[in-house]
Amino acid sequence: MRSFLVAVFVLLAGVAAGAIPVAAATADPQPPALVPRPASVEPAACEAPRSLDRPLRFHGSADHAGFELLRERWVALGIPAPAYASPVASALDVFVYTNPGKLSFPDPHGYRLSVRSNLISIFPGDAEASFDAMMTLAQLPERRGGHWVLPCVEIVDTPKLRWRIVSDDVSRGPFPTMRYAKERIRTLATLKINGWSPYMEQVVVDPRYPFVAWPNGWTPAQLHELAVYARRFHVTLIPEQQTFAHMHETLKWEQLAPQAELPHGYLLAESDPATYQYLEPLVKSVVAATQPVPFVHLGSDEPIDLGRGRTPRTAQVFADHVKRVASFLPPGRTRPMIWDDAIQQDRSILELIPKNTVVVTFHYGAEKTYKPYIDTIASAGFAQMVSPGAANWNEIYPDLGTAYANVGGFVGEAKGVRGMLGMFMTVWHDDGETLFEATWPSVAYAAATAWQQGPVDDATWHRTFARAFFGTGDARYASDLDALQAIRPMLRTTPSDPPDYLFWRDPFDPRVQSRARPLDLAGVRTRAEAVLAHLWNASPPLHPEAAAVMKLGALRYDQLARRLQIGKEARDYYDDARSHATVLGTSQAYRSLAVAKYLCWELRDGLANIEPLYAAAWRHESTQPGLDHMLAHYRIGENDAQRCADRIDGVMREDYLRKGTVPPWDEVMSSAR
């Protein structure tokens, strides 16, 4: 990372040269919607804010990656594209020069941004801070009086936590295309996330066992390409290569199965030297592909099978594994990271592992306090990062309420703790079905919480997020997020079932119907359809794919509740037909059977209508093989619904019209399942 200090002067002319009139400039002003919120944002006195009706001209020494993202955002918003210009002061809007002796910012990771009618200046502490200042400038334009303007402000800013990392599960199904992985990095960078950590089980192609990573995988060359690309945007690619548990996709292969703790299991056997003969080249190839890198995450979470097979479950065994794999890293340059769950269960491990180990403390629920977890690591003198979660796994749309409470509480309590290096925000895809584009509200909330001195204002968060992320003042986007957040608690059962589980269950299952009985299904659908009314044809200027996934989430919530309604309604119509089957001179039985059949068709059509929308959202992000696996759910659900309709049709023709009888529902449906 470059070690120079940059001062950026944007020389703006007065009203005659493009500043808008005072009356127009002061009409309906709104405070800047900035994510993250800088430490200090103060209005500055000026004659008028600078109009952006014509392109701003930047000196060529401006941070090129920051300029690229700023330009990309402004063009999407309809602001004339800024451009580089020749270094002639009278011809420039943006003048850049280096003067470290006089213009250095006291915090190397902070910056000062001053916007005036005739002058904009940025004083950064280092190159990354210069980029971060550009990301703030990118978000500053506002609509006033029908014009885009830059408001006059004085911003002093520095991050509260040095490392702000997003852990990205690329191992459970949704595997990003190279194009989308780069798009993801760029979007993270705009939020001042400075670390991206792909979570990898069977991801890196190992030439010794090329079949392990098939059909999804990055070659070391591709991983290197992503690492270099990320550094361009001041994001460090921090690889997480699992090395202990969660290794079934490797151990299911017969050539590697002998290294498993249990037959074709999930845990590598620490007691088998072949384990480390396998791991050493793999880990070293990952490190080589991503160097220089300050950390490599070695996983090692949830070693549940340790002690169940041929290796004893002791603190020493766990520590020996960590030490052995950590020895594969470049000494003195790259620190090992591990998850904290084994440590929280047996604190004696801390006495046995290397002191340069960074412990990633992960806890995902909305708890009253996270201090006991944090203090366990801090009191032992280890560096750590706290790891909240996006609450997106096994969800139709992320559980925003839980995510916000988890992030706000956990990261908030981490600030100021001795040895605290930062935040390691996690996005998981446990069911293989969830979409990364759905996680941006949670990820942006985490980015803001880790950067800001104080907490995010939950009451205004969705409005702030929508304006900054979608680039629009349309309040309906915030209302859509409010509705999606409100729907999730309405679907809680006892014990709680993930909505994705409920979505795919047989709606006629009496156990599911029993759980659905106390739910406000009409309320769920009313809220979901309010979102659909807006998003059906709406597309924001920025990140339209994230809005499309919000629409998909609302549609699936609506369909989930409708499926549970149909599970009762179709059965009720069928039972009504059965009770009237022997009543002469009435067509009620036939009519009720017909309605029950139509409702099964509705189940089929509901899934068939969602399927192409889901497939399109998936293809925007991820490679095809994982989608083929997920579409099996749609095919099975559609086929089950069609068989349901066909069985009822058979009852109408074979039993009712010919025999005047309607057999019991369970007898008919047993052959349809």
C-alpha positions in Angstrom: 0.0 0.0 0.0 1.4 3.4 -1.0 2.9 5.5 1.8 2.4 9.0 0.5 0.2 11.9 1.7 -2.1 13.5 -0.8 -3.9 16.8 -0.7 -6.8 17.3 -3.2 -7.9 20.8 -4.0 -11.1 21.1 -6.1 -11.0 24.7 -7.4 -14.6 25.8 -7.9 -15.6 28.9 -9.6 -18.3 31.2 -8.1 -22.0 31.5 -9.2 -21.0 32.8 -12.6 -18.9 29.7 -13.3 -21.5 27.1 -12.2 -22.5 27.6 -8.6 -26.3 27.5 -8.4 -28.2 30.5 -7.1 -28.6 30.7 -3.3 -32.4 30.4 -3.4 -32.3 27.1 -5.4 -29.4 25.8 -3.3 -31.3 26.2 0.0 -34.6 24.7 -1.2 -35.5 21.5 0.7 -31.9 20.7 1.9 -31.3 17.3 3.5 -28.3 16.2 5.5 -25.9 14.0 3.5 -26.8 10.3 3.6 -23.3 8.9 4.2 -22.5 5.2 4.9 -20.5 5.0 7.0 -21.3 8.2 8.9 -18.0 10.2 9.3 -16.9 11.1 12.8 -17.7 14.8 12.3 -19.9 16.4 9.7 -20.4 20.1 10.1 -22.1 22.5 7.7 -19.7 25.1 6.3 -20.6 28.7 5.5 -20.5 29.3 1.7 -22.2 31.5 -0.8 -23.7 28.5 -2.6 -23.0 24.8 -3.1 -21.2 23.8 -6.2 -23.4 22.8 -9.1 -22.5 19.5 -10.8 -24.2 20.5 -14.1 -20.9 20.2 -15.9 -18.1 17.6 -15.4 -15.6 18.2 -12.7 -12.0 18.0 -13.9 -9.6 16.0 -11.7 -5.8 16.1 -11.8 -4.4 12.8 -13.0 -2.6 12.0 -9.7 -5.9 11.5 -7.9 -6.4 8.0 -6.5 -7.3 6.1 -9.7 -9.5 3.4 -8.0 -11.3 6.0 -6.0 -11.9 8.2 -9.0 -13.1 5.1 -11.0 -15.8 4.3 -8.3 -16.8 7.9 -7.9 -17.2 8.3 -11.6 -19.1 5.1 -11.9 -21.6 6.2 -9.2 -22.0 9.7 -10.5 -22.7 8.6 -14.1 -25.3 6.1 -12.8 -27.0 9.0 -10.9 -27.1 11.2 -14.0 -24.2 13.5 -12.9 -21.9 14.5 -15.7 -18.9 12.2 -15.7 -15.8 13.7 -14.1 -12.7 13.5 -16.1 -8.9 13.8 -15.7 -7.5 17.0 -17.1 -4.1 18.4 -17.9 -2.2 19.8 -14.9 -2.9 23.4 -15.6 -4.3 25.1 -12.6 -6.6 27.4 -14.4 -8.1 24.5 -16.3 -8.7 22.2 -13.4 -11.6 21.7 -11.0 -9.5 19.3 -9.0 -5.9 20.0 -8.2 -3.8 17.3 -6.5 -0.4 17.6 -5.0 1.8 16.0 -2.4 3.1 17.9 0.6 3.6 15.5 3.5 5.5 18.0 5.6 2.6 20.4 6.0 -0.6 18.6 5.1 -0.4 15.3 7.0 -3.4 14.1 8.9 -2.6 13.1 12.5 -4.2 9.7 12.1 -2.7 7.7 9.2 -6.0 6.1 8.6 -8.1 9.3 8.7 -8.7 12.3 6.5 -10.2 15.8 6.4 -12.6 16.7 3.6 -13.5 20.4 3.3 -16.1 21.5 0.7 -16.6 25.2 -0.1 -18.1 27.1 -2.9 -14.7 27.7 -4.5 -12.6 25.0 -2.9 -12.7 21.4 -1.9 -9.7 19.9 -0.2 -8.9 16.4 1.1 -6.1 15.9 3.6 -5.5 12.1 4.0 -3.2 10.3 6.4 -2.2 7.6 3.9 -3.2 6.2 0.5 -6.1 4.1 2.0 -7.4 7.2 3.7 -7.2 9.1 0.5 -9.4 6.4 -1.2 -11.8 6.5 1.8 -12.1 10.3 1.5 -13.0 9.8 -2.2 -15.7 7.4 -1.2 -17.2 10.0 1.1 -17.0 12.6 -1.7 -18.7 10.1 -4.0 -21.7 10.0 -1.7 -22.0 13.7 -1.1 -24.0 15.0 -4.1 -27.6 15.9 -3.3 -30.6 16.9 -5.4 -31.6 20.5 -4.8 -33.9 22.5 -6.9 -33.7 20.0 -9.7 -29.9 20.1 -9.7 -27.1 17.9 -8.4 -24.9 19.9 -6.0 -22.1 19.3 -3.5 -23.1 20.8 -0.1 -20.7 22.9 1.8 -19.4 20.7 4.7 -16.4 20.2 6.8 -15.7 16.5 7.5 -13.1 15.1 9.9 -13.1 11.3 9.9 -11.1 8.3 11.0 -12.2 4.6 11.4 -12.9 3.3 14.9 -11.8 -0.2 14.0 -8.7 -0.7 11.9 -9.9 -3.8 10.1 -13.4 -4.1 8.6 -13.6 -7.5 6.9 -16.4 -9.4 5.3 -16.2 -13.2 5.4 -17.9 -14.6 2.2 -19.0 -18.2 2.1 -18.2 -19.4 -1.4 -18.3 -23.1 -0.4 -21.9 -24.0 0.1 -23.5 -23.6 -3.3 -23.6 -19.9 -4.5 -20.1 -19.7 -6.0 -19.5 -16.2 -7.6 -18.4 -15.7 -11.1 -15.1 -13.9 -11.5 -17.1 -10.9 -12.8 -19.4 -10.8 -9.7 -16.5 -11.5 -7.3 -14.9 -8.3 -8.6 -18.2 -6.4 -8.5 -18.6 -7.6 -4.9 -15.2 -6.3 -4.0 -15.9 -2.9 -5.6 -19.2 -2.5 -3.7 -17.5 -3.5 -0.4 -14.8 -0.9 -1.0 -17.4 1.9 -1.5 -18.6 1.0 2.1 -15.0 1.4 3.3 -14.7 -2.4 3.9 -11.0 -3.0 3.7 -10.9 -6.8 3.9 -12.6 -9.6 1.9 -12.2 -13.1 3.2 -13.6 -15.9 0.9 -14.4 -18.9 3.1 -13.1 -22.0 1.3 -13.5 -25.7 1.8 -13.3 -27.4 -1.6 -12.7 -24.2 -3.5 -9.0 -23.9 -4.5 -8.1 -26.3 -7.3 -5.4 -28.6 -6.1 -3.5 -30.2 -9.1 -2.9 -33.3 -7.0 -6.7 -33.8 -6.6 -8.3 -31.7 -9.3 -11.7 -33.5 -8.8 -12.2 -32.1 -5.3 -13.0 -28.6 -6.4 -15.0 -29.6 -9.5 -17.3 -28.1 -10.8 -16.7 -24.9 -8.9 -13.2 -23.8 -8.0 -10.6 -21.1 -8.3 -7.2 -22.0 -9.6 -4.3 -20.3 -7.6 -3.9 -18.0 -10.6 -7.6 -16.9 -10.3 -7.2 -16.4 -6.6 -4.1 -14.3 -7.3 -6.1 -12.3 -9.8 -8.8 -11.5 -7.3 -6.2 -10.6 -4.6 -4.4 -8.1 -7.0 -7.8 -6.7 -8.1 -8.9 -6.2 -4.5 -5.7 -4.4 -3.5 -6.3 -1.9 -6.2 -9.4 -0.8 -4.3 -7.5 -0.9 -0.9 -9.2 -4.2 0.0 -7.0 -7.0 1.3 -8.0 -10.5 0.2 -7.7 -12.6 3.4 -8.1 -16.2 2.5 -9.9 -18.6 4.8 -8.9 -22.2 4.0 -10.6 -24.7 6.2 -8.0 -27.1 7.7 -9.8 -29.2 10.3 -13.6 -29.7 10.3 -16.1 -28.9 7.5 -13.9 -31.0 5.2 -16.5 -33.6 4.0 -16.4 -32.4 0.4 -12.7 -33.4 0.4 -13.0 -36.5 2.6 -15.9 -38.0 0.6 -13.3 -38.9 -2.2 -11.8 -42.3 -1.7 -8.2 -41.2 -2.2 -8.5 -38.7 0.7 -11.0 -40.7 2.9 -8.2 -42.4 4.9 -7.4 -39.0 6.4 -10.9 -38.6 8.0 -11.5 -38.9 11.7 -14.7 -40.9 10.9 -15.4 -42.7 7.7 -15.9 -40.2 4.9 -16.5 -37.7 7.6 -16.1 -34.0 8.2 -12.9 -33.8 10.4 -9.4 -34.4 9.3 -7.6 -36.7 11.7 -4.9 -34.8 13.6 -3.3 -38.1 14.6 -2.6 -39.0 10.9 0.6 -37.5 9.4 -1.0 -37.8 6.0 -3.4 -35.0 7.0 -0.5 -32.5 7.0 1.0 -34.0 3.9 -2.3 -33.0 2.2 -2.7 -29.6 3.9 0.8 -28.2 3.6 0.9 -27.8 -0.3 -2.8 -26.6 -0.3 -2.2 -24.0 2.4 1.1 -22.8 0.9 -0.5 -22.4 -2.6 -3.3 -20.3 -1.1 -0.8 -18.1 0.7 1.4 -17.8 -2.3 -1.6 -16.7 -4.4 -2.6 -14.0 -2.1 0.7 -12.6 -0.8 1.4 -10.1 0.6 -1.3 -10.8 3.2 -1.3 -10.0 6.9 -3.6 -12.8 8.0 -4.6 -16.3 6.8 -7.7 -17.8 8.4 -7.2 -21.5 9.2 -10.8 -22.2 10.1 -10.8 -24.9 12.8 -14.3 -24.2 14.0 -16.8 -26.9 15.2 -14.4 -29.9 15.5 -17.4 -31.8 16.8 -16.1 -35.2 15.7 -12.8 -34.8 17.5 -12.6 -37.6 20.1 -15.3 -39.8 18.4 -12.8 -41.6 16.2 -9.1 -42.4 16.4 -7.8 -39.1 17.9 -8.4 -38.1 21.5 -10.3 -34.8 22.2 -7.9 -32.7 24.2 -6.8 -29.1 24.3 -3.3 -30.3 23.3 -4.6 -32.0 20.2 -6.4 -28.9 19.0 -3.4 -26.7 19.8 -1.0 -29.1 18.0 -3.2 -28.9 14.9 -3.2 -25.1 15.0 0.6 -24.9 15.5 1.3 -27.4 12.7 -0.8 -25.6 10.1 0.4 -22.2 11.3 3.9 -23.4 10.6 3.0 -23.4 6.9 2.6 -19.6 6.9 5.5 -17.2 6.2 7.1 -16.6 9.6 6.9 -13.0 10.8 4.8 -11.8 7.9 1.4 -13.6 8.0 -0.5 -14.2 11.2 -2.8 -17.3 11.6 -6.5 -16.7 12.4 -8.8 -19.3 14.0 -12.4 -19.3 15.2 -13.0 -19.1 18.9 -15.7 -21.8 19.6 -13.3 -24.5 20.7 -11.5 -21.9 23.0 -14.8 -20.8 24.6 -15.4 -24.5 25.4 -11.9 -25.1 26.7 -9.9 -22.0 27.6 -6.8 -24.0 28.3 -6.2 -24.0 24.6 -5.1 -20.4 24.9 -2.1 -21.5 26.9 -1.0 -23.8 24.1 -1.4 -22.0 20.8 1.1 -19.4 19.3 0.7 -16.0 20.8 0.6 -14.4 17.3 -2.7 -16.2 16.6 -5.6 -13.9 15.9 -8.8 -15.3 17.4 -12.0 -14.6 15.5 -14.8 -14.4 18.1 -18.0 -15.4 16.4 -21.5 -15.2 17.9 -24.6 -14.6 15.8 -27.6 -14.2 18.1 -29.1 -11.1 19.5 -27.7 -11.3 23.1 -27.8 -8.9 26.0 -24.0 -8.7 26.0 -21.0 -10.3 24.2 -18.4 -9.2 26.8 -17.8 -12.7 28.2 -16.7 -14.0 24.8 -14.6 -10.9 24.1 -13.0 -10.8 27.6 -12.0 -14.5 27.4 -9.7 -13.7 24.5 -8.6 -10.3 25.7 -7.7 -11.4 29.2 -5.4 -14.0 27.8 -3.5 -11.4 25.8 -4.5 -12.5 22.3 -5.4 -10.2 19.5 -8.9 -10.8 18.2 -11.6 -9.7 15.8 -15.3 -9.9 16.6 -17.5 -11.7 14.1 -21.2 -11.0 13.9 -23.4 -12.3 11.1 -25.7 -11.1 8.4 -28.5 -13.6 9.6 -29.1 -14.6 6.0 -28.6 -18.3 6.2 -31.7 -20.5 5.8 -33.7 -17.3 5.2 -35.9 -16.1 2.4 -34.6 -12.6 3.1 -32.1 -11.9 5.9 -33.5 -11.5 9.4 -32.6 -7.9 9.5 -33.7 -7.3 13.1 -31.4 -10.1 14.4 -28.5 -9.0 12.2 -28.7 -5.3 13.3 -29.0 -6.3 17.0 -26.1 -8.7 16.7 -23.8 -6.3 14.8 -24.7 -3.3 16.9 -24.2 -5.0 20.2 -21.2 -7.1 19.4 -19.2 -4.6 17.4 -20.2 -1.8 19.8 -18.8 -3.7 22.8 -15.6 -4.5 20.9 -14.6 -0.9 20.4 -11.7 0.2 22.7 -11.0 -3.4 23.9 -7.3 -4.1 24.3 -6.0 -6.2 21.4 -9.1 -5.6 19.3 -8.0 -5.6 15.6 -11.4 -5.1 14.0 -14.6 -6.8 12.7 -14.9 -10.0 10.7 -18.5 -9.8 9.4 -19.8 -13.1 8.1 -22.2 -14.0 5.3 -23.1 -17.7 5.2 -25.1 -19.8 2.7 -25.8 -22.9 4.8 -28.8 -24.0 2.7 -27.0 -23.3 -0.6 -29.9 -21.2 -1.7 -29.4 -17.7 -0.3 -28.3 -14.8 -2.5 -25.5 -12.4 -1.6 -27.4 -9.4 -3.0 -29.9 -9.8 -0.2 -27.2 -9.1 2.4 -26.3 -5.5 1.6 -28.4 -3.9 4.3 -26.8 -6.1 6.9 -23.3 -5.7 5.4 -23.6 -2.0 5.1 -24.9 -1.8 8.7 -21.8 -3.7 9.8 -19.5 -1.5 7.7 -21.0 1.6 9.3 -20.9 0.2 12.9 -17.2 -0.8 12.6 -16.2 2.5 11.1 -18.2 5.0 13.1 -17.4 6.2 16.6 -20.9 5.7 17.8 -23.8 3.3 17.0 -25.9 3.4 13.8 -29.2 5.2 14.3 -31.6 2.3 13.8 -34.6 4.6 13.5 -33.2 6.2 10.4 -31.0 3.4 9.1 -33.2 2.2 6.2 -33.7 5.8 4.9 -30.0 6.5 5.1 -29.1 3.1 3.5 -31.6 3.6 0.7 -30.3 7.0 -0.2 -26.7 6.1 0.0 -26.9 2.6 -1.5 -29.7 2.9 -4.0 -29.0 6.6 -4.8 -32.5 7.8 -4.4 -34.6 9.9 -2.1 -37.7 7.8 -2.8 -38.8 6.8 0.7 -40.6 3.7 -0.5 -37.3 1.8 -0.7 -36.8 2.4 3.0 -40.4 1.4 3.6 -39.8 -1.8 1.7 -36.9 -2.7 4.0 -39.0 -1.8 7.0 -41.7 -4.3 5.8 -39.2 -7.1 5.0 -37.8 -6.6 8.5 -41.2 -6.7 10.1 -42.3 -9.9 8.2 -39.5 -12.1 9.6 -40.7 -12.1 13.3 -44.2 -12.9 12.1 -43.0 -16.3 10.9 -41.4 -17.5 14.1 -42.7 -20.8 15.3 -41.9 -22.8 18.5 -39.3 -24.1 18.2 -38.4 -21.6 15.5 -38.3 -22.9 11.9 -36.2 -21.0 9.3 -38.5 -19.5 6.7 -36.7 -21.3 3.9 -37.6 -24.6 5.6 -41.2 -23.6 5.9 -41.3 -22.5 2.2 -40.3 -26.0 0.9 -42.3 -28.1 3.3 -45.5 -29.9 2.2 -48.2 -27.4 3.1 -50.6 -30.2 3.8 -48.4 -31.8 6.5 -50.5 -31.6 9.6 -47.4 -30.8 11.7 -46.7 -27.7 9.6 -50.3 -26.7 9.6 -50.3 -26.9 13.4 -47.4 -24.5 13.5 -49.0 -22.2 11.0 -52.3 -21.9 12.8 -51.2 -19.1 15.2 -49.3 -17.2 12.5 -50.8 -14.0 11.0 -50.5 -15.2 7.4 -52.8 -12.4 6.1 -50.6 -9.9 7.8 -47.4 -11.4 6.2 -49.0 -11.2 2.8 -50.3 -7.7 3.2 -46.8 -6.4 4.0 -45.2 -8.5 1.3 -47.6 -7.3 -1.3 -47.0 -3.7 -0.3 -43.4 -4.2 -1.2 -44.3 -5.9 -4.5 -46.6 -3.0 -5.4 -43.6 -0.7 -5.4 -40.8 -3.0 -6.6 -42.7 -4.8 -9.3 -41.5 -2.3 -11.9 -39.3 0.0 -9.9 -35.5 0.1 -10.4 -33.2 2.4 -8.5 -30.3 4.2 -10.2 -27.7 2.2 -8.1 -27.6 -1.5 -7.3 -30.9 -2.5 -9.1 -30.0 -6.1 -8.6 -30.3 -5.7 -4.8 -33.7 -4.2 -5.2 -34.7 -7.1 -7.5 -33.7 -9.5 -4.7 -35.8 -7.5 -2.3 -38.7 -8.0 -4.6 -37.9 -11.7 -4.9 -37.8 -12.0 -1.1 -41.2 -10.3 -0.8 -42.7 -12.6 -3.5 -41.4 -15.7 -1.7 -42.7 -14.4 1.7 -46.1 -13.9 0.1 -46.0 -17.3 -1.5 -44.9 -19.0 1.7 -47.9 -17.6 3.6 -50.2 -18.4 0.6 -48.9 -22.0 0.6 -49.7 -22.4 4.3 -53.2 -20.9 3.6 -53.7 -23.3 0.7 -52.6 -26.2 3.0 -55.8 -25.5 5.1 -58.1 -24.2 2.4 -57.7 -27.1 -0.1 -58.1 -29.6 2.7 -61.2 -27.8 3.9 -62.8 -27.8 0.4 -61.9 -31.5 0.0 -63.5 -32.4 3.4 -66.6 -30.4 2.4 -66.9 -32.4 -0.7 -66.6 -35.6 1.3 -69.4 -34.5 3.7 -71.7 -33.7 0.8 -70.8 -36.6 -1.5 -74.0 -38.6 -0.5 -76.4 -35.6 -0.6 -78.7 -36.0 -3.6 -79.5 -33.1 -5.9 -76.5 -30.9 -5.1 -73.3 -30.1 -7.0 -71.5 -28.9 -3.9 -69.2 -31.9 -3.7 -68.1 -31.6 -7.3 -67.6 -27.9 -6.9 -65.5 -28.3 -3.8 -63.4 -30.9 -5.4 -62.8 -28.7 -8.3 -61.7 -25.8 -6.1 -59.3 -28.1 -4.1 -57.8 -29.1 -7.5 -57.4 -25.5 -8.6 -55.7 -24.7 -5.3 -53.1 -27.4 -6.0 -52.6 -25.9 -9.4 -52.1 -22.5 -7.7 -49.3 -24.1 -5.6 -47.7 -25.3 -8.8 -48.0 -22.0 -10.6 -46.7 -20.0 -7.6 -43.4 -21.9 -7.7 -43.2 -21.9 -11.5 -43.6 -18.1 -11.5 -40.9 -17.6 -8.9 -38.4 -20.1 -10.5 -37.2 -17.9 -13.4 -36.9 -14.8 -11.2 -34.8 -16.8 -8.7 -32.7 -18.2 -11.6 -32.0 -14.8 -13.0 -31.0 -13.4 -9.6 -28.6 -16.4 -9.1 -27.1 -16.1 -12.6 -26.2 -12.4 -11.9 -24.1 -13.6 -9.0 -23.0 -17.2 -9.3 -22.0 -20.0 -11.6 -24.5 -22.5 -13.1 -23.8 -25.8 -11.2 -25.1 -24.6 -7.9 -28.3 -23.3 -9.5 -28.9 -26.7 -11.0 -28.9 -28.1 -7.5 -31.2 -25.5 -6.2 -33.8 -25.8 -9.0 -34.4 -29.4 -7.9 -36.5 -27.9 -5.1 -38.7 -26.1 -7.6 -39.1 -29.1 -9.8 -40.0 -31.3 -6.9 -42.4 -28.8 -5.5 -44.1 -28.2 -8.8 -44.4 -31.9 -9.5 -45.9 -32.6 -6.0 -48.5 -29.9 -6.6 -49.3 -31.3 -10.0 -49.7 -34.8 -8.5 -52.0 -33.3 -5.8 -54.2 -31.8 -8.5 -54.2 -35.0 -10.6 -55.1 -37.2 -7.6 -58.1 -34.9 -6.8 -59.1 -35.0 -10.4 -59.0 -38.8 -10.2 -61.3 -38.6 -7.2 -63.8 -36.4 -9.1 -63.9 -38.8 -12.1 -63.3 -42.2 -10.7 -64.9 -42.0 -7.2 -67.4 -39.2 -7.0 -69.0 -39.2 -10.5 -69.0 -43.0 -10.9 -69.5 -44.2 -7.3 -70.9 -41.2 -5.4 -68.1 -41.4 -2.9 -65.1 -39.3 -1.9 -62.3 -41.3 -0.1 -60.5 -39.8 2.9 -57.9 -37.2 2.1 -54.9 -39.0 3.6 -55.8 -42.2 1.6 -55.7 -40.2 -1.6 -52.7 -38.0 -0.9 -50.5 -40.9 0.4 -49.9 -41.9 -3.2 -49.3 -38.3 -4.2 -46.4 -37.8 -1.9 
